[in-house]
């Protein structure tokens, strides 16, 4: 199993730790000491998990050594209930015209990448898939 290409998207808007002092009373120092986090990204009003996934896939396509149409498995692994009918996997499948790929969403939070990678590995080991697209957020 190989990772052939990586793409990512990070919203440009930033929220610093000072914001949380007014929300929950936690000081920026308290947050920094416990998490190491200085700031977080915030999606713009016109951004969502679907649009950000498309941006990340577009970036990955720049170095993908084969056609995206060769993908036979699309796994979206994240914890973000944006749309419960057309999941990120299905939006990506439709956007890139990968009609024959199996596509599904797996609800996973902090371990999204690992859970998704293990799922792809299981499909590969079973012989049910050969080329996968894993989308995590």
N, C-alpha and C positions, 0 to 999 in steps of 0.2 A: 504494500500500500504506500502510495506516494502523495505528497501535497504538490500539485503541479503549478498552482497559481494562488495568490492571496490578494484580496481586495478589501478595502475598508472605507468607511465613511464616518466622519465625526462632525456633528453639527458645529457651526462656528460660534454660536452664542454660548457664553460661559457664565456660570453662577458660582460666585466664590462663597467661602464658608461663612462670611459675615451675614449672608441671607438667613442662615439657620438660627442665628441669635435671636432674630425677631419672630421666627416661626416656632421654635421649640426651646429657646433659651440656652442652647449649646453654644459655647464660645468657639471662635475659629481655632484657638489654640487647643481646646479640648478635642475637637474633631481631628485636627492635624496629628496630635500626639497618639491617638488611638487608631487612626486609619492611614495616615500619610497622605491623605487627600487634601489638596489646596483648593481645587475647584472642580466643577462637573460641567458636562455638556448639557445643553437644553435644545431640544428640537424647536425649530421655527414653526409658526402656525401652519405653514404649508408642507411641513415635513411630518412623516410618520414612519413606522417600521417598514412599510412597503416601499416608500420612496427611497429610504436610506439603504434598503437591501439592493434595489436596482442600481444605485450609485456604486455600491461596493462590488456588485457583479460586473458592472461596466469597467471598473478599475482592474479586476481580476482578468477580464477578457484580454487586456493589453498584453499579458504574458502567458495566456493559456496556450499550450502547444497543440491543441486539437480544437475542432469545432465544438461549440457549446451544444450543438444539435446531437453530438455523440453521448451526452450525459443521459444516463438511464435511471438516475435516482436523485431526487432533490429533497433534502432534509432541512427544515427550518427549525432550529432549536433555540428557544428563547422564552422569556416570560413577559409577554406584553399583549394583552388582550385588545388588539386594535380592531380586528374583524374576525368573527368566529365562523364565517362562511367561506370566504376566499382567503385562505391563510397566505402568509408570505411565500411559502413554497409554491402555491398555486398562482399567485400573482407573478412570480418570477417565471414559472413554467409558461404562462400565457404570454408574458412580455417578450420572451426569447423564442417562442414557438417550439418548445421542446415537448411536443404532444405525447410522445410515447414513454416519457419518464414517469416512474412512480413518484408521487409528490405527497409529502405529509408534514405536519407540524407536531413537534414534541414540546410540551410545556416543561421548561427547565430554567432555573434561575442562574445562580452563580456558577454552576457546573455545565452550562449550556454547551460549550465547545467540547468538553470531554464526553458528555453524554451523546452528543451528535456524532462525534468521531467514532465512538464505540458502536453506535448503530450502523454507521456506514461500514465499519469493519465487519460486523455480523452479516450484512448483505453481501459483501465481497466474499467472505468465507463460505457462505451458502451457495455462491455461484449465481445469485439472483440479480446481481448488478456488477458492472465493471468500471463505470465512471460515474462519480457522484459530485454533486454540488452541495456543500454544507454552508448554511447561512445561520450565523449566530448573532444575537444581540443581547 
